[in-house]
C-alpha cells in the first residue's frame, strides 16, 4: 500500500503522513522533501508555502536514498492535488484516480 502526499501529489509514500488523530508520523516525501510532523509542526511551514518553494526550485526529486521512479512527472503529481481537492469539495474523501 502506498500513501498520497498532500503537499506535492506524489502517490508513493511508504507510510501515512499523519496518524488518525492528526499527528505527523515523520514520513518524508521523497518527491518534495516535506517531513510530516517536522516541516509543519516544528518549523511552522504549511503545505502551500512548501509547495510553492518546491515549484520555484524547479520541482526536483528530493530523496537522495530513493531512486526517481521511471516516468516520474512532477507536473502530473500536481494535477493529482487538483483532483483530490475536487473530490473533497464534492463530498468524497477519495484520493485522485
N, C-alpha and C positions, 0 to 999 in steps of 0.2 A: 504494500500500500504506500502511496506517496501523498504528500500534502501540498497545498497551494500556498504560495507566498502572496499575502495581501498587499505587499509593497510593489513588487515588480511583475507579478503574474506568473512566475515560474511555478510549474506544476510538478516538481520533483523533489520537494523537501522530504528528507528521511523521517522526520518526526513532526508532530503537530507544533505549530508555533506557540500555542497557548494551551494551558490546562482548561478543563471545563469551567473552573472558577475564574478564569481570565488571567492567570499568572503566566508570565513569559517562561518558556521552557528552555531558553538559551540556545535553541536551534539557530544556526547561522545559514542564511540563504546563500548558496554557492553562486547564484547569479548576481544579486545586487549587494551582498555582504551585510545586510541588515541582521542584527542579532536580537531576537525577541527576548525582552526582559532586561536587556542591557542598553541597546541603542535607544529604545523608547523610555523605559522606566528609569534607568540610571543616568543616561545622558540627556534625556528630555527631547529627543529628536523624533518627530512624528513621521508617519508613513509618507505623507505628501512631500514634506521637506526633504526626506532621504531620497525619494523617487526623483524629484526634480534635480537634486545634486548628481545622482547616478546618470540621469539623462544628459545633463550638462557635461559630464566626463566622457560621454560617448557610449554609454551602456556597456562597459567592459565586463567580462566574466570575472567574478571576484575571488573565486576559490583557487588557491594555489595547490590544494591537495586532491581536487576532483577535476577530472578532465572535462573540457567543454563537450556537451553532448553533440553527436553528429546532427547536423542540420539546425543547430541552435539559432533561434532568431529572436532577439530581444524585443523587436517591434511587434512580433506576433504575440509575445507574452503580454505586452501592454494591452493588446486588444482583449486578452483574457479578462483583464480588470474591467473593461467596459462591459463585457458580457456578465460578469459577476455583479456589477453594480445594477445592471438592467434586471437581472434575476431577483435581486434583493428588493428593488423598487416594485417589482411585480408580485411580491409576497413569497418568493421562493428563496430558500437558503442554499440551493444547489450551486455548486461551483460552475465554472464555464464548461460548455460541452462542445 
